[in-house]
């Protein structure tokens, strides 16, 4: 009787231990799976798109290339124009991701653009100025007009030795089609609610009143452009106004006139970040 009772007790004990170990195993498996899932989400799955860094690189690269627009241009089939344009939606989204990424230590704005929308350019400039991290604008072939305005939003501007820089000014020029239309037997019929409503239509001649109206607007936009460059670059507004004839300057002349801070290579950009972040140059890794 005792032997049977002892055996039963032993079997129950083994069963309890087995059940405990089974639950413990399941718990370890569950938490292990959860940890793996979290890691997978962070770097390979759903949340991967929320980060700029791959866990190794630490300098976000924000491209400013092609025409600068407010919103993406799209074809009729819905596809966008890709890397030939820069729009505020994509650029600001990338800046926001860089700011929230714990692995990102700085932002490199890589510029190769002749400008575009004044409003779009100013919007991106402010986004760059508001960054909490060290920022560099590096100009490749060209950083002109609105693209140069964006560059002034960075902490420092470095230009490639072959870069063209500046073109501070505003343009509303367009092609007059009136002679071609006349030769083709086409006649423009004006139907608008006000005498200036169809101003600038390329299919009718520009009147003296319309020209005066456009030149007034150009002058105001030009003055605002000069003002913002002067403020961002901490230059006397008179000095910027003298340069604001719409022309670009070779990198060396741009440096002489303080439109940029240095002429250099990609490695000079890396060295600047290393100094600002108190890191070795080989620890500065661009996210590309």
Backbone as a ProteinNet text record, in pm:
[ID]
protein_1_A
[PRIMARY]
XXXXXXXXXXXXXXXXXXXXXXXXXXXXXXXXXXXXXXXXXXXXXXXXXXXXXXXXXXXXXXXXXXXXXXXXXXXXXXXXXXXXXXXXXXXXXXXXXXXXXXXXXXXXXXXXXXXXXXXXXXXXXXXXXXXXXXXXXXXXXXXXXXXXXXXXXXXXXXXXXXXXXXXXXXXXXXXXXXXXXXXXXXXXXXXXXXXXXXXXXXXXXXXXXXXXXXXXXXXXXXXXXXXXXXXXXXXXXXXXXXXXXXXXXXXXXXXXXXXXXXXXXXXXXXXXXXXXXXXXXXXXXXXX
[TERTIARY]
83.1	0	86.8	186.6	279	353.6	398.7	475	390	262.3	172.3	150.8	134	114.4	237.6	356.5	481.8	498.7	464.5	476.7	381.6	260.2	160.5	207.2	262.3	312.3	426.5	513	627.2	581.5	482.4	429.9	365.1	288.6	225	329.1	437.4	544.6	610	634.5	695.1	600.9	472.2	373.3	369.8	372	371.2	494.5	610.7	735.8	731.3	677.1	667.2	577.7	463.9	372.6	440.3	511.6	581.5	685.6	764.1	866.8	805.8	690.7	622.6	579.8	519.2	478.8	599.2	706.7	827.9	884.4	884.2	932.7	849.8	717.4	628.9	651.7	675.1	699.4	827.7	933.6	1061.1	1044.7	973.4	949	870	766.4	682.6	761.7	836.1	912.4	1026	1085.5	1189.2	1132	1013.5	947.8	908.3	863.3	823.8	943	1057.4	1178.4	1225.2	1221.4	1261.9	1167.8	1038.2	941.1	961.8	994.9	1021.2	1141.6	1248.5	1369	1337.3	1259.3	1226	1144.4	1050.2	971.1	1058.1	1153.9	1237.7	1323	1379.2	1480.5	1438.8	1337.4	1305.1	1158.5	1072.4	930.5	861.1	747.8	658.6	726.6	804.4	863.4	990.7	1039.4	1165.3	1156.4	1039.2	1022.5	1022.3	1014.2	1012.9	1153.2	1254.9	1391.7	1476.1	1574.1	1668.4	1790.5	1837.6	1957.7	1930.4	2031.7	2024.4	2083.4	2109.3	2170.3	2320.1	2375.4	2519.8	2551.4	2481.3	2507	2446.9	2502.5	2458.2	2436	2455.6	2429.9	2324.2	2207	2099.8	2136.6	2106.7	2132.5	1997.9	1976.5	1851.6	1882.5	1838.8	1870.4	1780.9	1844.1	1771.1	1818.2	1743.2	1787	1672.1	1706.9	1606	1522.7	1406.7	1319.5	1255.1	1251.4	1189.8	1042.2	955.2	811.3	745	621.5	548.1	498.6	440.6	391.5	443.4	443.2	498.5	423.1	499.4	438.1	407.7	295	261.2	215.5	239	186.3	38.3	-27.1	-170.2	-197.6	-98.4	-119.7	-92.8	-58	-38.4	105	197.2	337.9	401.6	493.3	557.3	683.3	745.6	863.1	991.8	981.6	1099.7	1204.8	1330.8	1439.1	1466.3	1393.1	1420	1354.1	1272.8	1213.3	1230.7	1221.5	1223.7	1097.9	1018	895.2	895.8	817.4	819.2	765.9	670.3	612.4	717.9	789	889.5	1007.2	1049.3	1167.7	1141.8	1027.3	995	972.2	917.1	898.3	1033.1	1129.8	1263	1332.3	1317.7	1375.8	1314.4	1184.2	1116.9	1163.8	1180.3	1230.9	1371.1	1453.3	1590.8	1590.5	1502.5	1495.9	1453.6	1366.4	1313.8	1396.1	1496.8	1579.6	1691.7	1694.2	1795.7	1938.5	1954.5	2088.6	2144.7	2060.6	2104.9	2162.1	2282.7	2352.3	2360.7	2335.2	2344.9	2273.7	2258	2187.6	2273.3	2291.5	2361.7	2258.7	2247.2	2159.9	2246.2	2223.7	2303.4	2230.7	2289.8	2219.5	2276.2	2186.4	2220.5	2094.5	2065.9	1939.2	1954.5	1881.7	1879.9	1765.4	1691.4	1584.1	1446.4	1348.6	1210.3	1114.3	1016.7	912.7	971.5	949	997	936.9	806	739.2	789.5	805.1	856	996.9	1080.4	1218.7	1223.7	1141.2	1139.7	1090	993.5	937.5	1045.4	1122.6	1229	1341.1	1370.6	1472.5	1440.6	1314.8	1273.6	1284	1248.2	1260.4	1403.8	1496.2	1638	1687.9	1644.8	1686.5	1637.9	1524.1	1464.6	1518	1611.7	1667.7	1742	1732.5	1800.7	1942.8	1981.4	2112.2	2201.8	2333	2422.1	2381.5	2382.4	2340.6	2443.7	2464.6	2554.6	2479.3	2498.2	2452.4	2576.5	2579.1	2691.2	2640.9	2696.4	2653.3	2742.7	2680.6	2754.5	2777.4	2704.3	2722.1	2662	2540.7	2473.4	2383	2390.9	2300.7	2255.8	2151	2111.1	1967.1	1940.2	1806	1745.3	1629.5	1565.5	1650.6	1733.5	1821.5	1928.9	1976.1	2072.9	2004.7	1879.2	1806.6	1799.3	1770.7	1766.7	1902.1	2009	2144	2169	2115	2138.4	2070.7	1981.6	1916.8	2003.8	2115.1	2205.3	2303.4	2365.1	2463.5	2586.9	2622.3	2736.7	2712.6	2772.3	2760	2899.1	2913.9	3038.7	3005.1	3086.8	3059.4	3173.4	3138.2	3236.5	3314	3442.3	3521.1	3463.4	3387	3330.6	3186	3135.6	2994.6	2968.1	2844.3	2791.9	2696.1	2712.1	2638.9	2569.8	2450.6	2386.3	2261.4	2269.3	2152.3	2038.8	2071.6	1972	1881.8	1759.3	1666.5	1540.6	1444.6	1314.7	1286.2	1230.6	1196.6	1052.7	984.8	851.2	846.9	960.4	967.7	890.1	836.2	763	770	724.3	727.5	597.5	610.7	493.8	459.8	339.5	297.7	212.6	194.4	95.5	127.3	253.4	288.4	268.8	312	295.5	147.5	65.6	-78.3	-139.9	-94.5	-146.3	-110.9	14.6	58	-19.5	-65.8	-140.2	-290	-329.9	-472.1	-551.5	-483.6	-551.4	-576.4	-691.3	-725.7	-756.5	-697.3	-720.6	-847.8	-939.4	-1063.7	-1054.6	-1053.2	-1040.8	-1178.1	-1197.4	-1320.3	-1278.1	-1275.6	-1231.9	-1309.7	-1313	-1395.2	-1328.3	-1201.9	-1131.5	-1022	-979.5	-885.7	-748.1	-716.4	-586.2	-595.9	-717.7	-737.1	-658.7	-648.9	-573.2	-437.6	-385	-251.7	-146.8	-53.5	54.5	19.6	-100.5	-135.3	-46.6	26.8	121.9	58.2	-74	-141.7	-197.8	-163.7	-202.9	-88.7	-77.4	32.2	20.8	135.7	139.4	121.3	24.2	1.7	97.8	108.5	196.5	150.4	19.8	-33.7	1.1	-11.2	20.9	169.1	254.5	398.4	430.3	369	392.7	350.4	239.3	187.8	286.5	334.4	428.6	561.3	608.5	736	726.9	609.5	587	601.5	537.2	541.9	683.1	750.6	888.1	979.2	962.4	1045.3	1025.4	901.8	872.9	930.5	913.7	967.7	1120.2	1178.4	1324.3	1378	1313.3	1357.2	1345.7	1240.9	1225.8	1335.5	1370.3	1478.3	1610.1	1641.8	1765.8	1766.8	1654.9	1643.3	1669.9	1609.7	1626.4	1769	1832.1	1971.9	2059.9	2037.1	2117.3	2101.7	1979.6	1955.1	2019	1998.6	2050.1	2202.3	2263.6	2409.3	2474.9	2390.6	2442.2	2533.1	2480.8	2551.9	2474.9	2543.4	2471.3	2381.5	2259.3	2164.4	2213.5	2291.5	2345	2443.3	2521.6	2618.7	2548.4	2441.4	2367.2	2296.5	2240.8	2169.1	2260.7	2387.5	2482.9	2507.1	2496.2	2520	2394.2	2279.3	2150.5	2108.7	2190.7	2156.2	2110.9	2091.1	2044.7	2155	2279.9	2390.9	2440.2	2506	2571	2719.4	2782.6	2925.2	2995.4	3117	3195.7	3222.2	3243.5	3257	3359.6	3473.4	3578.7	3532	3457.4	3405.1	3292.7	3210.9	3104.2	3163.3	3276	3344.9	3398	3454.5	3508.8	3401.1	3280.4	3169.1	3085.8	3133.2	3071.4	2933	2906.4	2781.1	2791.4	2913.2	2938.4	3048.7	3071.2	3171.5	3300.6	3294	3414.7	3397	3510.3	3514.1	3583.6	3520.5	3582.7	3513.8	3557	3506.3	3413.1	3368	3284	3357.7	3487.2	3564.8	3574.8	3568.9	3564.6	3431.9	3326.4	3196.2	3204.3	3265.8	3280.4	3362.5	3468.9	3555	3478.9	3391.1	3311.9	3219.8	3151.4	3063.6	3143.3	3259.5	3342.5	3379.5	3412.4	3449.7	3329.6	3215.3	3095.7	3045.8	3060	3006.7	3111.6	3235.1	3345.6	3364	3376.4	3393	3514.9	3565.1	3668.2	3603.3	3677.6	3619.1	3565.8	3631.5	3583.7	3457.3	3417.2	3291.9	3173	3200.3	3093.7	3055.2	2932.1	2887	2757.5	2760.6	2643.1	2541.4	2414.4	2307.4	2268.2	2320.3	2295.8	2256
-119.2	0	124.5	127.9	240.8	257.6	145.5	148.2	211.3	171.3	225.9	374.4	415.6	557	638.9	583.5	654.1	669.5	563.6	569.7	675.2	674.7	772.9	914.5	936.7	1068.7	1110.8	1014.5	1043.4	1077.3	1000.2	1025.1	1162.3	1198.4	1330.3	1442.4	1418.6	1517.9	1538.3	1425.1	1432.5	1503.4	1474.4	1537.1	1687.5	1728	1871.9	1939.7	1875.5	1932.1	1940.4	1837.3	1835	1948.4	1964.3	2072.5	2208.6	2225.6	2350.9	2380	2276.3	2292.7	2323.1	2260.3	2286.2	2432.1	2483.6	2624.3	2716.3	2680	2761.7	2763.9	2648	2640.2	2725.3	2717.7	2797.8	2947.7	2984.4	3125.4	3174.9	3092.6	3130	3143.5	3047.1	3049.7	3174	3206.8	3322.4	3452.1	3470.6	3595	3603.2	3486.8	3484.9	3523.3	3469.6	3501	3648.5	3700.4	3840.6	3932.4	3897.5	3977.9	3973.8	3854.5	3843.5	3923.6	3916.9	3990.9	4140.2	4188.5	4331.1	4372.9	4291.5	4321.8	4320.5	4221.4	4209.1	4329.1	4373.1	4489.6	4613.8	4627.6	4747.5	4756.4	4645	4651.9	4587.9	4501.1	4431.9	4441.4	4469.4	4461.8	4595.7	4600	4715.2	4846.6	4848.3	4973.6	5011.7	4926.2	4956.7	5088.7	5117	5239.9	5363.8	5347.1	5461.6	5509.4	5435.1	5470	5496.4	5581.6	5612.9	5522.1	5502.1	5422.7	5273.7	5199.8	5053.8	4996.9	5085.3	5044.8	5067.5	5099.3	5121.7	5265.5	5316.2	5453.1	5554.1	5675.1	5774	5914.7	5934.8	6065.2	6047.5	6107.4	6097.9	6181.5	6129.1	6200.9	6239.1	6370.5	6422.6	6483.5	6421.2	6473.4	6590.2	6691.3	6801.9	6804.4	6736.3	6728.1	6756.2	6805.7	6839.9	6960.3	6973.3	7086.5	7071.8	7180.9	7181.5	7218.1	7133.9	7156.2	7152.2	7201	7193.3	7050.7	6990.1	6852.6	6773.1	6640	6559.1	6578.2	6586.9	6582.1	6435.7	6412.2	6274.3	6268.6	6153.3	6128.4	6092.2	6084.5	6051.5	5912.5	5823	5687.6	5678.4	5793.7	5796.7	5781.3	5747.2	5733.5	5870.6	5887.1	6018.2	6026.5	6143.6	6167.6	6120.8	6066.3	6007.9	6110.4	6073.8	6155.8	6285.5	6312.3	6435.5	6555.9	6535.5	6646.3	6626.9	6737.5	6736.1	6806.5	6741.1	6805	6811	6903.3	6926.7	6806.1	6732.3	6618.7	6513.6	6467.9	6363.1	6412.7	6537.2	6590.7	6611.7	6669.9	6692.4	6561.4	6463	6330.2	6267.7	6279.8	6224.8	6298.2	6431.3	6507.5	6464.7	6442.3	6398.3	6261.3	6169.7	6036.1	6043.9	6130.9	6146.6	6199.1	6294.2	6353.4	6250.4	6157.8	6061.4	5933	5919.9	5798.9	5812.1	5727.3	5739.4	5714.4	5652	5624.4	5737.3	5835.2	5944.8	6057.6	6105	6210	6341.9	6338.8	6460	6442.2	6554	6552.1	6616.1	6543.8	6595	6619.4	6746.1	6779.6	6782.6	6687	6671.5	6742.6	6854.2	6943.5	6936.4	6918.1	6925.7	6971.1	7100.8	7153.1	7298.9	7335.4	7474.3	7553.7	7492.9	7564.5	7517.3	7605.3	7569.6	7658.4	7598.3	7673.3	7754.6	7886.7	7967.6	7922.5	7895.2	7853.7	7717.6	7623.6	7491.4	7499	7583.2	7599.4	7658.1	7759.9	7824	7728.8	7645.4	7548.5	7449.8	7398.3	7303	7371.8	7497.9	7574.8	7582.2	7613.7	7624.4	7489	7381.9	7248.7	7216.1	7254.4	7230.6	7317.2	7442.9	7533.7	7485.6	7419.5	7374.7	7239.9	7182.4	7053.9	7068.4	6966.4	6967.3	6912.5	6869.2	6806.2	6891.3	6866	6935.9	6907.5	7011.9	6996.1	7055.1	6986	7032.6	7032.4	7138.7	7139.1	7122	7015.6	6993.7	7009.5	7107.8	7136.9	7062.8	6984.8	6906.8	6993.8	6970	7049.5	7189.3	7195.2	7324.2	7335.9	7450.7	7484.6	7627	7641.5	7773.1	7805.4	7935.2	7986.3	7922.4	7855.6	7795.9	7690.6	7619.3	7517.5	7583.9	7700.8	7773.2	7823.3	7869.3	7911.3	7797.1	7675.6	7559.4	7538.8	7554.3	7536.9	7632.1	7753	7850.9	7811.7	7714.3	7667.2	7574	7526.3	7434.8	7511.8	7440.9	7503.6	7548.3	7473.7	7509.9	7463.5	7537.1	7501.8	7472.1	7353.7	7314.1	7284.3	7334.2	7314.3	7239.5	7155.4	7090.3	7197.5	7178.4	7280	7318.1	7229.6	7257	7305.7	7332.4	7369.4	7512.8	7536.4	7671.1	7703.2	7821.6	7856.3	7991.7	8004.3	8134.7	8148.5	8232	8266	8317.8	8414.8	8473.1	8565.2	8524.7	8604.1	8525.5	8594.4	8535.5	8555	8454.5	8464	8419.7	8494.4	8455	8452.4	8441.1	8445.5	8330.9	8356.2	8252	8278.4	8183.8	8192	8252.9	8354.8	8418.3	8343.6	8286.4	8206.3	8283.4	8414.8	8487.7	8488.8	8510.6	8512.6	8375	8271.2	8134.9	8102.6	8144	8119.1	8192.8	8317.4	8395.6	8330.2	8284.1	8216.7	8087.6	8026.9	7901.1	7924.1	8051.9	8083.7	8068	8073.3	8058.1	8194.6	8210.2	8336.7	8311.5	8392	8378.5	8453.3	8389.4	8451	8465.4	8588.6	8613.6	8614.3	8526.5	8521.2	8507.5	8616.6	8613.7	8715.6	8697.9	8781.9	8915.2	8932.4	9056.3	9076.6	9200	9228.6	9166.1	9129.4	9068	8916.4	8861.3	8720	8628.5	8661.4	8576.2	8637.1	8719.6	8777.7	8667.9	8682.5	8585	8466.4	8466	8359.8	8372.5	8267.8	8279.1	8295	8281.3	8290.8	8430	8527.5	8666.6	8759.7	8875	8968.7	9020.5	9047.8	9103.5	9254.7	9308.5	9453.3	9523.6	9654.9	9733.9	9725.6	9725.3	9714.8	9579.4	9474.7	9340.1	9328.6	9383.2	9380.3	9451.7	9567.7	9643.7	9563.1	9491.6	9409.2	9296.9	9227.5	9117.7	9168.9	9281.5	9334.6	9380.2	9428.5	9461	9336.2	9227.2	9102.4	9043.8	9051.4	9001.1	9076.1	9206.7	9289.8	9251.4	9229.9	9193.4	9055.6	8959.6	8825.3	8828.3	8908	8921.1	8976.3	9079	9139.4	9041.6	8960	8858.9	8753.5	8713.2	8616.6	8671.2	8795.9	8859	8866.3	8903.7	8916.2	8782.3	8675.3	8544.5	8494.1	8514.1	8472.7	8550.2	8680.5	8764.2	8718.7	8688.2	8643.4	8507.6	8414	8278.5	8273.2	8355.4	8355.4	8458.3	8537	8641	8738.5	8785.5	8880.1	9011.6	9123.8	9249.4	9238.3	9285.5	9271.3	9343.5	9452.1	9526.2	9440.8	9358.4	9272.3	9165.5	9110.1	9007.5	9070.3	9190	9257.9	9281.5	9312.1	9335	9207.9	9092.9	8965.3	8909.1	8967.4	8910	8958.5	8925.7	8961.4	8840.4	8728	8607.2	8517.8	8564.8	8484.7	8386.6	8281.4	8188.5	8222.2	8175.8	8197.3	8062.7	8050.6	7929.5	7918.2	7798.3	7773.5	7866.3	7887.3	7970.5	8114.5	8168.2	8304.9	8310.9	8205.5	8199.5	8201.5	8134.2	8134.7	8273.8	8337.6	8473.1	8570.3	8552.5	8642.6	8589.4	8483.2	8427.5	8366.1	8326.2	8255.2	8110.4	8059.6	7925.7	7935	7825.7	7825.3	7755.3	7668.9	7595.9	7536.2	7517.9	7442.1	7311	7199.5	7074.1	6952	6839.5	6710.3	6648.7	6531.8	6454.4	6425.8	6405.3	6377.7	6499.9	6618.9	6741.1	6750.6	6703.6	6697.5	6601	6486	6386.3	6443.6	6515.2	6574.2	6678.8	6755.4	6857.2	6789.8	6683.5	6612.1	6552	6496.2	6434.7	6536.6	6656.7	6763.1	6805.8	6824.2	6868.4	6764.7	6638.4	6529.1	6466.6	6520.8	6468	6318.3	6284.3	6145.6	6134	6013.4	5987.7	5991.5	6033.9	6046.7	5914.3	5804.3	5674.7	5627.8	5698.1	5664.3	5737.5	5834.3	5907.7	5828.1	5775	5688.7	5745.9	5775.7	5831.5	5721.6	5751.7	5654.9	5666.6	5575.6	5581.1	5444.4
0	0	0	86.6	97	-33.6	-91.5	-215.4	-326.8	-333	-435.1	-414.8	-288.8	-257.3	-294.1	-263.9	-294.4	-444.9	-518	-663.1	-721.1	-667.7	-715.5	-689.3	-569.3	-531.3	-623.1	-651.6	-738.3	-879.4	-927.9	-1062.8	-1071	-965.2	-961.8	-961.5	-886.5	-877.3	-1014.1	-1080.2	-1214.2	-1311.3	-1298	-1386.4	-1366	-1234.3	-1202.7	-1260.2	-1242.9	-1295.4	-1447.4	-1510.3	-1656.3	-1707.1	-1636.2	-1675.7	-1659	-1544.7	-1518.9	-1627.6	-1661.8	-1763.7	-1900.2	-1925.6	-2052.8	-2062.5	-1952	-1950.6	-1960.3	-1888.6	-1893.4	-2035.2	-2100.4	-2237.9	-2332.3	-2313.3	-2396.9	-2374.7	-2246.3	-2213.5	-2279.5	-2269.7	-2332.6	-2483.3	-2542.2	-2686.1	-2725.1	-2645	-2674.2	-2670.4	-2558.9	-2545.9	-2647.5	-2678.3	-2781.3	-2916.9	-2948	-3074	-3079.2	-2965.2	-2959.5	-2981.2	-2917.7	-2935.3	-3080.2	-3140.2	-3280.7	-3369.7	-3338.5	-3418.2	-3408.5	-3286.5	-3268.6	-3351.1	-3342.2	-3421.1	-3570.1	-3612.7	-3754.1	-3800.6	-3715	-3749.6	-3762.2	-3669.7	-3668.9	-3793.8	-3837.8	-3943.9	-4075.5	-4075.9	-4200.1	-4239	-4142.3	-4170.9	-4173.9	-4104.1	-4112.9	-4078.5	-3969.8	-3923.6	-3996.3	-4085.3	-4154.1	-4229.2	-4286.1	-4361.5	-4275.2	-4142.7	-4052.9	-4018.1	-4054.8	-4019.4	-4142.5	-4126.7	-4233.2	-4222.8	-4101.1	-4079.5	-4088.2	-4131.9	-4132	-4003.6	-3907.8	-3782	-3781.2	-3899.1	-3910.9	-3953.5	-4056.6	-4102.7	-4004.7	-4001.7	-3902.9	-3957.7	-4087.6	-4148.8	-4258.4	-4237.9	-4336.9	-4459.6	-4577.4	-4702.5	-4763.7	-4778.5	-4834.1	-4971.2	-5080.2	-5213.5	-5253.6	-5313	-5375.5	-5519.8	-5607.8	-5746.5	-5842.6	-5960.2	-6058.8	-6016.9	-6076.1	-6047.3	-5909.7	-5835	-5702.7	-5719.2	-5667.7	-5680.3	-5542.9	-5539.2	-5412	-5388.6	-5492.1	-5482.7	-5601.7	-5592.2	-5701	-5832.1	-5940	-6073.2	-6105.6	-6167.5	-6204.2	-6349.3	-6410.8	-6544	-6533.3	-6646.5	-6646.7	-6591	-6603.1	-6550.7	-6400.8	-6338.7	-6194.1	-6148.1	-6237.6	-6197.2	-6187.4	-6090.8	-6075.3	-6161.1	-6158.5	-6241.8	-6177	-6056.7	-5992.5	-5953	-5968.7	-5916	-5990.9	-6101.4	-6174	-6107.3	-6006.1	-5932.4	-5782.1	-5710.6	-5564.1	-5516.4	-5434.4	-5385.8	-5233.5	-5180	-5035.6	-4958.1	-5014.3	-4941.6	-4909.5	-5012.7	-4993.5	-4911	-4937.7	-4869	-4720.2	-4686.7	-4546.9	-4473.4	-4542.9	-4482.8	-4447.7	-4539.3	-4514.8	-4401.1	-4395.4	-4284.6	-4151	-4150.9	-4028.9	-3983.5	-4077.5	-4043.6	-3985.7	-4043.2	-3993.5	-3850.2	-3822.8	-3688.7	-3583.8	-3621.8	-3524.5	-3516.3	-3600.4	-3602.1	-3498.4	-3395.4	-3289.9	-3338	-3454.1	-3505.2	-3591.1	-3625.7	-3711.5	-3627.6	-3667.1	-3592.2	-3668.8	-3799.1	-3879.5	-4011.9	-4085.7	-4213.5	-4321.4	-4431.4	-4548.8	-4658	-4699.5	-4811.1	-4936.5	-5023.4	-5145.4	-5258.7	-5307.3	-5399.7	-5541.5	-5636.8	-5778.7	-5851.6	-5842.8	-5892.7	-5932.5	-6037.4	-6082	-6022.2	-5929.1	-5860.9	-5901.6	-5884.8	-5914.9	-5838.9	-5775.3	-5703.6	-5588.5	-5586.3	-5473.6	-5340.3	-5340.6	-5217	-5171.3	-5266.2	-5231.4	-5175.4	-5236.8	-5191.4	-5050.9	-5027.2	-4895.2	-4788.1	-4822.3	-4727.9	-4682.9	-4777.7	-4745	-4667.9	-4704.7	-4632.6	-4484	-4452.5	-4312.5	-4241.7	-4312.2	-4253.1	-4216.9	-4303.7	-4278	-4162.5	-4158.9	-4051.5	-3915	-3911.9	-3785.7	-3737.9	-3810.4	-3768.7	-3635.9	-3553.5	-3423.2	-3433.5	-3554.5	-3573.6	-3662.9	-3662.9	-3755.8	-3899.7	-3983.1	-4122.3	-4217.3	-4328.3	-4434	-4566	-4644.7	-4783.1	-4869.1	-4948.4	-5039.3	-5181.5	-5254	-5390.3	-5488.2	-5576.1	-5676.3	-5800.4	-5908.4	-6029.9	-6017	-5960.7	-5954	-5831.6	-5768.2	-5658.3	-5683.3	-5764.6	-5812.1	-5775.2	-5766.5	-5742.6	-5616.6	-5630.3	-5512.8	-5445.1	-5523.1	-5464.5	-5378.4	-5420.6	-5337.1	-5209.9	-5222.3	-5102.5	-5002.2	-5049.1	-4959.7	-4892.9	-4969.8	-4913.6	-4797.8	-4806.4	-4699	-4568.2	-4572.9	-4449.9	-4368.7	-4427	-4356.8	-4269.2	-4174.7	-4086	-4162.9	-4266.6	-4349	-4491.6	-4587.3	-4728.9	-4783.4	-4840.9	-4906.2	-5051.5	-5142.7	-5285.2	-5351.9	-5445.9	-5531.2	-5608.2	-5632.9	-5704.5	-5840.5	-5904.2	-6036	-6029.5	-5909.9	-5893.8	-5938	-5983.4	-6007	-5893.2	-5836.5	-5714.1	-5729.6	-5673.4	-5664.1	-5747.4	-5852.6	-5934.9	-5847.3	-5762.4	-5672.7	-5753.9	-5771.5	-5851.4	-5882.1	-5944.4	-5975.9	-6125.1	-6187.6	-6329.5	-6353.1	-6443.1	-6487.8	-6640.8	-6702.7	-6849.6	-6912.7	-7030.8	-7101.6	-7251.7	-7330.2	-7476	-7529.3	-7615.3	-7676.5	-7806	-7809.6	-7925.2	-8026.1	-8005	-8085.5	-8235	-8272.7	-8414.8	-8477.9	-8406.3	-8457.1	-8474.7	-8379	-8388.4	-8508.4	-8531.2	-8643.7	-8776.5	-8785.4	-8908.1	-8932.2	-8821.8	-8833.4	-8847.7	-8850.6	-8865.6	-8737.7	-8621.7	-8492.4	-8429.9	-8367	-8301.8	-8154.7	-8065.1	-7920.7	-7883.1	-7817.1	-7770.6	-7619.3	-7571.3	-7427.6	-7362.2	-7265.8	-7186	-7040	-6968.2	-6827.9	-6747.4	-6615.9	-6529.2	-6494.2	-6529.9	-6501.6	-6604.6	-6623.2	-6731.9	-6709.9	-6584.8	-6557.5	-6535.5	-6546.5	-6512.6	-6606.8	-6733.8	-6825.5	-6862.2	-6771.2	-6792.8	-6798.4	-6889.7	-6900.6	-6987.6	-7044.6	-7137.9	-7261.2	-7296.3	-7407.3	-7544.4	-7552.4	-7681	-7708.8	-7624.9	-7651.9	-7612.7	-7678.2	-7646.2	-7503	-7442.4	-7307	-7316.2	-7242.8	-7244	-7149.5	-7162.8	-7076.7	-6931.5	-6908.6	-6772.3	-6710.3	-6791.3	-6741.3	-6707.6	-6794.3	-6767.2	-6637	-6616.7	-6493.2	-6370.5	-6384.1	-6273.6	-6240.8	-6343.3	-6322.5	-6265.7	-6317.1	-6269.3	-6123.6	-6084.4	-5942.4	-5856.2	-5897.6	-5821.2	-5819.3	-5934.1	-5941.6	-5845.8	-5840	-5752.5	-5605.8	-5566.3	-5427.1	-5393.4	-5483.5	-5459.5	-5456.7	-5545.7	-5549.9	-5418.3	-5366.9	-5241.2	-5125.1	-5125.6	-5021.1	-5030.7	-5152.1	-5175.1	-5120	-5155.8	-5108.5	-4955.9	-4898.4	-4752.5	-4683.5	-4734.3	-4671	-4682.4	-4797.8	-4813.5	-4717	-4707.1	-4616.6	-4471.6	-4430.7	-4293.5	-4267.8	-4359.6	-4339.3	-4341.8	-4427.2	-4440.2	-4348.7	-4276.7	-4186	-4261.7	-4374.1	-4459.2	-4465.9	-4486.8	-4508.2	-4631	-4619.9	-4729.7	-4855	-4835.1	-4949.5	-5029.3	-4958.9	-5027.1	-5110.6	-5054.1	-5127.5	-5246.9	-5228.8	-5337.6	-5457.6	-5431.8	-5541.7	-5623.2	-5556.1	-5623.5	-5688.5	-5653.1	-5694.4	-5832.9	-5932.7	-6070.7	-6151.1	-6083.2	-6150	-6203.4	-6197.2	-6248.6	-6142.4	-6189.3	-6097.3	-6089.7	-5983.1	-5963.3	-5952.1	-6007.3	-5981.7	-5831.8	-5785	-5641.2	-5575.1	-5639	-5578.6	-5559.4	-5658.7	-5645.2	-5542.6	-5537.3	-5437.1	-5296.9	-5279.1	-5149.8	-5118.5	-5217.4	-5199.1	-5154.8	-5207.3	-5172.6	-5056.3	-4990.8	-4870.1	-4892.9	-5017.2	-5042.4	-4995.4	-4983.8	-4931	-4826	-4753.4	-4646.4	-4684.3	-4785.1	-4824.4	-4962.8	-5029.2	-5154.5	-5121.4	-5152.2	-5111.9	-5168	-5118.1	-5165	-5061.3	-5093.6	-5002.7	-4871.5	-4880.8	-4759.6	-4669.8	-4728.9	-4648.2	-4572.6	-4636.3	-4568.9	-4450.8	-4473.9	-4368	-4251.1	-4284.9	-4181.3	-4100	-4166.5	-4094.2	-3992.5	-4035.8	-3943.3	-3827.5	-3857.8	-3754.3	-3647.7	-3690.9	-3595.8	-3511.9	-3576.6	-3505.2	-3405.6	-3441.7	-3359.2	-3268	-3274	-3192.8	-3218.1	-3346.2	-3387.4	-3478.3	-3492.8	-3592.6	-3730.3	-3831.7	-3965.4	-4018.2	-3984.1	-4034.9	-3963.9	-3858.6	-3789.2	-3851.2	-3938.5	-4006.7	-4130.7	-4130.5	-4239.4	-4297.6	-4427.3	-4494.7	-4526.8	-4508.4	-4538.1	-4685	-4765.9	-4910.1	-4961.3
[MASK]
++++++++++++++++++++++++++++++++++++++++++++++++++++++++++++++++++++++++++++++++++++++++++++++++++++++++++++++++++++++++++++++++++++++++++++++++++++++++++++++++++++++++++++++++++++++++++++++++++++++++++++++++++++++++++++++++++++++++++++++++++++++++++++++++++++++++++++++++++++++++++++++++

